[in-house]
Amino acid sequence: MKPTKLQSLFILLACFAALFASCEKKEQPIQFRINQFKQTTIAPYPTLVFSVQQGDEIGGDKWRPLNEAIVGFDYQEGFIYDLLVTDAEVKSPKGDGYQHTFQLRQVLSKTKAKSDDSFDLDLKLGNVKCVNGNSNTGYNILNKVNIDCGNLCGEFEQALQSNAKKLSGKFILNDNGSIKLVEILSE
């Protein structure tokens, strides 16, 4: 029995619908929490990147650097963000080394960090220092953010000159955009 023109058209449309449905890329959203201040990392040179928690890590004490960009995200220091993003490949990566990026889908929340909310920041990673300056001129992170070392300046200078392979600090964000060192953490 030969199909009618209407049946043939229906079969053809069903095939096209199946073809397009199979080609559609369904990306699962990923939930990120972005910390109030960026983190230092070496990717491939020292830089500041988002400090994130992802999925089940959210709400814990551990934060990790995110070396990829989040397209469409307007970040402001001093706020903690909960985001939904999707992973997106970069077809022709630029010279910054990103092989893929994330696309912002939704800002779930944007919460002002409390003035005493602290964050950890890596200051020395192996032989690479992310801190510039000295006790006379003042210190900064990668020539971008000034450090207020308060009454810890002497100890801070000694820690920077030590042979420690990893040096971190606990900081709070000042109203003027600088960061205040509240504790030195070394390994």
Secondary structure, 3 states (H helix, E strand, C coil): CCCCHHHHHHHHHHHHHHHHHHHCCCCCCEEEEECCCCEEEECCCEEEEEEEEEHHHCCCCCCEEECCCEECCCCCCCEEEEEEEEEEECCCCCCCCCCEEEEEEEEEEEEECCCCCCEEEEEEECCEECEEEECCCEEEECCCEEEECHHHHHHHHHHHHCCCCEEEEEEEECCCCCEEEEEEEEC
